[in-house]
Amino acid sequence: MEKLKIGIIGAGRMGITHMSILGPNPNIKITAISEPSKLIGSLFEKYFSGLTVYSDYNEMIQKEELDGLLLCTPPNLHKSIGLQAIEKGINLFVEKPFTTSYKDAIELAERAECKRLVGQVGYVNRFNDMFLKAKELLKNGIVGEVIRFKTEMFSSTICKPDDGEGWRGKIESGGGCLFEMGSHAIDLVNYLIGIPDKISGSLLNKVYSKNVEDIVSSSFYYNNGIVGTLFVNWCDPTYRKPSNKIEIFGSEGKMLVSQHELKIFLKSLRSDYKLSKGWNTIYITDIFNNVPFYVRGNEFTSQLFHFVDNIIDRSKTNICTFADGANTQRVIEEIRADAKINMGSN
Ligand SMILES: NC(=O)c1ccc[n+]([C@@H]2O[C@H](COP(=O)([O-])OP(=O)(O)OC[C@H]3O[C@@H](n4cnc5c(N)ncnc54)[C@H](O)[C@@H]3O)[C@@H](O)[C@H]2O)c1
């Protein structure tokens, strides 16, 4: 099989991470990269052969014959670059948050669908073995009917006063805790529990940031009676790495899940899953699926290999589609609108 030609736009933290992860995939070749920083561009030119470096992504999209593109720029650029790539028939992996508005997300999803392209969003938790296990257990009713959940995400992204000059410090460019970290936590809820029918009680507050929120909380309601709460804090110095947690209380037990561990309490034995009555613990080291190249967590490799596999075999199920990305965007917008009502213009 001829190798797929992959391009990357935006060679910052995620672009470089993805490049290192995808590089060893035997089915692809990274042929082009676009990055406005002259320093980064010149380093790529110096150290990577067979790679064309562009400072202008328009030129790269037009000149290169790419099979797939990884879009790793600040989020406000995802829509316009994404649309150009789609019109050229290029399969797209777009980092989270998918876009900066629900409307843009829907437009991208519809255009990609129209062109029958693979569109994947970088909600990496969907590829974490612990959350995948939780999904399987929930689907099989291990904790019975879900009644309540509590989801939390913490990181130490902004731990000192921020002047708001960078893209993470502006809502318009996709910054702020809700877009950056909240999107991961919301997508995890959408994936494990479902998309909420109503949002209420949303509050945003600033700690260090001049223009954006640093802490987000909200309540989610479902027409089937499930109720849940969300709490996200991106200025918590007690977390070295971003950390997602979800606690799910059901009629037959309770589950506490993070990227590394799943604790489950059951009212009765489930021998089909080798789970005892009472407390059980499953560690990531017990169940992880190996990956050929590890950076930041197996899930980062799995999500990109999934993208490549889906380009090669269109019959595969895409587990993080543009439609999924749009659903998360809708919840983000609803939280922001609800917070505005609760707090006035913050
Ligand atoms: N999945 C995750 O865990 C995770 C983690 C961090 C960031 N992200 C997401 O990845 C994306 C990028 O974040 P990052 O941390 O890599 O940011 P970053 O600031 O480190 O990198 C962004 C890069 O895009 C480049 N860029 C800006 N304008 C450009 C243009 N017109 N053309 C080409 N390149 C351009 C910048 O020069 C920079 O190198 C964001 O959407 C972010 O939310 C995801």
The ligand as an ORCA input file, in Angstrom:
! r2SCAN-3c Opt
* xyz 0 1
  N      -5.910     17.143     23.342
  C      -5.201     17.770     24.232
  O      -4.950     17.249     25.301
  C      -4.682     19.140     23.930
  C      -3.671     19.687     24.717
  C      -3.212     20.963     24.400
  C      -3.767     21.670     23.347
  N      -4.773     21.109     22.616
  C      -5.396     21.845     21.502
  O      -4.477     21.877     20.406
  C      -4.588     23.125     19.708
  C      -3.221     23.819     19.737
  O      -2.803     23.951     21.072
  P      -1.244     24.033     21.451
  O      -1.166     23.779     22.908
  O      -0.452     23.179     20.525
  O      -0.994     25.570     21.174
  P       0.386     26.263     20.785
  O       0.175     27.710     20.979
  O       1.517     25.567     21.461
  O       0.514     25.930     19.227
  C      -0.279     26.521     18.241
  C       0.615     26.676     17.018
  O      -0.198     27.145     15.937
  C       0.619     28.049     15.222
  N      -0.198     28.917     14.382
  C      -0.829     30.067     14.725
  N      -1.396     30.618     13.625
  C      -1.128     29.777     12.596
  C      -1.419     29.810     11.203
  N      -2.118     30.811     10.645
  N      -0.959     28.797     10.417
  C      -0.239     27.792     10.946
  N       0.076     27.720     12.264
  C      -0.378     28.697     13.068
  C       1.390     28.818     16.293
  O       2.524     29.499     15.759
  C       1.739     27.688     17.230
  O       2.997     27.107     16.917
  C      -5.687     23.896     20.416
  O      -6.902     23.679     19.762
  C      -5.698     23.293     21.816
  O      -6.924     23.411     22.477
  C      -5.204     19.865     22.881
*
